């Protein structure tokens, strides 16, 4: 049984580095000016979610559509991402240590249905077609002569391969190292609740899985599969009931270094805006596809430069925006494979205005957020 924690690897590892806190301030100098902290009128937090297909994104009662949407949540929560004919995903987020998050989501086509009678008579149940093409993974079910023993479950058989959005599992973290068991492949075997007296076999061909340490668990309870055999990029998974099963990449993740990146931006405070930018996401020279699934889940997206704008109530003076984030180098080891990556995360901002000491400071009537 794996020890579950609510935080992802990102939060645990970055927490080992420096933490920057901003406090309210007002200071004056002998030149007749003062520097005051300003509360922006623009939303504090930004959540960007991108889907591989046109989708519906639901955050509570707020619903948006498209391939890329932006929300401005106040703290933590979840977004449901769905599209016709594809598996829905639930994306969790937490803004306790950052003001920016970006998450890439894949919505996979569902596998084809095969009636139970046809499957019991020998017709192959597989994900051939769109699901295999989209995921690059082939999957088929060998019933091993077994039939469904749950008479209440009569729907057709199918298997769909997908990328889980579930949190990573961390057994232990000490100083700069964590043991990980991260779900990188999901298998939705339907109809859920179908049971078999003896284990059946799911045969998978998973590119780049050779040499990695893998495990397999029932997604709801962490019940281990009855067996998992790796032979190169081929995996044979033994299970005795249908539901959602996860294949996990096991290993350890080591924080090699972390540093604080500080960027300062200035603007005429009479404009009520300051434009800024920062780096976000992960970068690696490794091409392993399962590694990239792991990195995308934990660190949001491939590294990019994000451009933003802070808005506030205009006033005379010079606006100063301080942007602070972390750059961290990690090493991931799984089986006989070792990978290196760099990620940029934990973005915090601090806005001040330097103005004449007699200038009144406007008080915002609304602070955006939640949309």
N, C-alpha and C positions, 0 to 999 in steps of 0.2 A: 504494500500500500504506500502510495506516495504522500508525502507531507505537503498539503496545499497551503499556499499563502496568497493573500489578495494582491500583493504588489508584484509587478513584473520585474524581470531581471534588471531592466533599465533603472528603475527607481532604487533598487537595492544597491547596485554598483555605483551609480552616480552619488548616492547618499554618502559614500565613503570619501568623496572629494570635498571641495570647498563649498560652503553654502553662503550665499550672499543675501543679506537682509537689508531692506531699506526702511528707514524710519523718517517720520515727518521732521522737517527742519525749516527754520527761518534763521538766516544769519545776515549780519550787516557788516559793512566795512567803513573805513574812514573817507571814502570817496563819495559818500552820500547815496550809496546804492544798497540794495538788499537782495538776497537770494531766497526765494520761497519755493516750497514744494507745491506742485500743482496736480490736482486730480483731473485726469483726462475726462472728457465727455464721451469719447469713443469707448467701445467695449474693452474691458481689460483682457479677456481671454478669447483666443481664436482657435477653432477646431475646423480643420479642412479634411474632408473625406472624399476620396476618389474611388470610383468603381470602374471595372473594365467594360461595363455595359451601362446603358441608360437605366437608371434605377430610381426607386422611391426611398427616401431617407427620413425616418421618423424619430424625432426626439421628443418624447411625450406627445403633446398636442401639436407640436410644430412639425409640419411635413414639407419636404422639398424634393424636387425631382431634377434629374440631370446625370451627368457623369462626374461632376465635381461640385460639391456644395460646401458652404461655410456656415458654421453655427458659432454663437458666442455664449457658451454656457458659463454659469457662475462658479461651478465647482466640479462635481463628479456626476456620472450617469452613464447611460448607454443609448446607442442609436441602432435602430433596426434597419437594415438595408435589404431591399427585396426587388425582384424583377420577375415577370412571368416566365415560367418554365425553368427557373433556376433556383438553386438553394439559397435561402435567406441567410443572412449573417447578423450576429449581434456584436456590436463594437462597444467595448467599455472604455471610458476615459476618466482621467483624474487630473485636475489642475492644481493640486496642492503644492507642487514645486515647479511650476512652469506657467507661462502665459501663452504658449503656442504648442499645438500638436497637429501633426499631419499623419493620416492613416490611409493606406492603400488597401482596398478590399477587392477580392476576386469573387464573383458570383458564377459558379459553375453550372453548366447544363446538366440536367438529370439523366441518369442512365436509363436504358430501355427496359420496359416491363416484359416479363415472361411469366405466364400463368404457372401456378404451382403444379398443375397436372402435366404441363409440357416439360417443366424442369425435372419433375420426378421421372418422366419418361426419357430423359436424356438431353433435352435442349439446353444449350449452354447459356448461363446467365452471366453477362459481362457488361462492361462500360463502353464497348466499342461504339464508335461514332463521335459525336461532338464532345462528350466528356473526356474520352481518351485523347482526342486532338488538343483540347484546351489545356489539359493538365500535363500531357506528356507521359502519363502513367497508364498502363493497361492493367485491368483487374478482371478476374473471372472467379466464379464460385464452383467448386467441385463438391457436390453433396455427398460423395463417398457412399452412395447407396442409401442415404438417410432421407426421411421425409419429415415434414413439419408435424410435431406432436401436440401442437396447441390448436384445437379445433375452433377456437374463437377467432383465430387470425387466418383469414381466407384470401387476402389480397395477393396480387402478383408479386413475384420476386424481382428485385433489382439491386444493383450496386452502383453507387455514385462516389467518385473520388473527389475530395475537396481539400482546401487549405483551411484548417481550423483558425478561429480567432481567439480561442481560449487562452487564458494566462499561462505563462510558464510555471513549472513547478520547481521550487528550490528547496533542496533538502537541508542545506546548511550553508552559511556564509561566514567566513572568518577573514577579517582584514581585507585582502584584495582578491579573494577567490570564492567562487560559488559552484556547487554541484547543480547541474541542470538536468531536467527531463522535460523537454519541450515538444508539444504536439505539432508536428510539421506536415502530417498527412492525416486526413480524416476519411473514413469509409462509412457511408450511410447505407446500411443493409436493410432493405425493406421486404416484407412488412415488419415493422418493429413488433417484437413479441413472439415471432416464430421461434420455436425451440426444437432441438434435436437431441435424441438419446445419446448419440456419439458425436464427437466433433466433426465438423465439416471444414473444408480447406478453402481459403481465399488465396489465389495465386496472383502475385503482383510483379510487374517489371517496373522498377523505379530507378531511372537514370541517376547516377552519381551517389547511389546509396552504398556501393561497395566500400568496405573498410570502415564505415560508420558503426557506432554502437547504437542499436535500435531496441526499442521495447514496444509492446502493444498492450493497450488497456481499454476496457469498457469505459466510455466517456463519462457516464453518469456516476459511477461508483468507484472508479479506479481498479476494478477487478481485472487482474491480468488475463491475457488470452491464454488458451490451453497450450499454445506452443507458437514459437516463431523461429523459423529457420532461414538464414541468409545464405545465398549461394551466388556470389557476385552481385549483380544488380537485381537478382530474382529473390523474392520473399514469399515464403509459404506461411500463412497465418491460420492457426487452428482456433475455431470458436464454436460454441454450442448454442448460441442464440443470436437473433438478428436485432440490431439497434445501431447506434453510432459507436464505432471503434476508432481509437487514435493510435497512430504509430508515432512514437516519440524518438527524437534524437537525444541520446544521453551523453553526458560528458561533463566537462568543467569549463567555466569561463573565468578568465583572470584579467583583472584590471591592471594593465602595465603602467599606465600613467594617466593623469587627468590634469587639465589646466583650465584656468579661467580666462575667457576671452572678453575683453572690454572694448566697446566701441562707443564713441561720443559723436553726437550729431547736434548741430545748432541751426536755428532759424529765427527770423524776425517774429517775435511773439505777437505782433499785430496781425499776422496771418492766421493765427489760431491752429496752425498745423506744423508738424515736424515729420519729414520723410526719413525713413531709416531702413536698414537691411541687416540680415544676419544669416549665418550658415545653419542648416538643419538637415538631419538625416544621417545615413551611414554611407561609407565608401569602403570598398575592398577590391583587391586585385584578383581574388579567388573567384572562380566561375561555378563552383559547386551549387547546384540548384536547391538542394535542401538547406545549405547554409544560407542562401539568399532568402528562402522562406522564413528561416529563423530571424535573420536580421530585419526583414521587413516587418515582421510581427512585433519585434521588440523595440525597434528604433524608427518606425513610421514609414520612411520612404528613402529612396536613393538621395544622396547628398545634393542639396540645391541651395541657391541663394534666395532667400525670401525677402520680398520688399513689402514694407508696411508704412502706415501713416498713423500718427497719433494726433487726435483732435482735442482741442481745449478751448476755453473761453478766451477770446483775444484780449490782449492787454499790451501796453507799451513795454518794451524791453527785449531781451534776448532769451529765447527758449533753449534749454540744454537738455537733451535726452541721452541718458546713459543706458546702454544695452549690454547686459552681461549674460553669457551662456558658457557652457562647458564643452570642451573638446577632450575626448577620452580615447585612448588606444587600448584595445582588448585582444586577447588571444583565446580562441575557442579550440578545445581538444575533444574529439569524439572518436573512439576506437583508435585506429592508427592514423587518423587525419588531424592535422593542425592548421588552423586558419587565423588570419589576422584581419582586423577591421578597425576603422576609426569612426566614431559617431559624435554628432553635435546635438546637444539637447539642453533642457532646463533653461529656457529663455526668460529673463526677468528685465523689466524696464523701470526707469526712475526719471520723472520729469520735473525740472525746476525752471524757474524764470528769474533772471537777474533784471531788476528794474529799479527805478528811483525809490528811495526809502519812504516817500510820501504817497506812492501809488497804491490805491486800494486794490486788494486782491479779490477778483470776482469769485463768487461761489456758484458752482454748477448746480442746476436744478434737477439734472438727471444724469445718471451714469449708466451707459448702455450695458447690456448683457442678457443672456438667457435665450437669445433667438437662434 
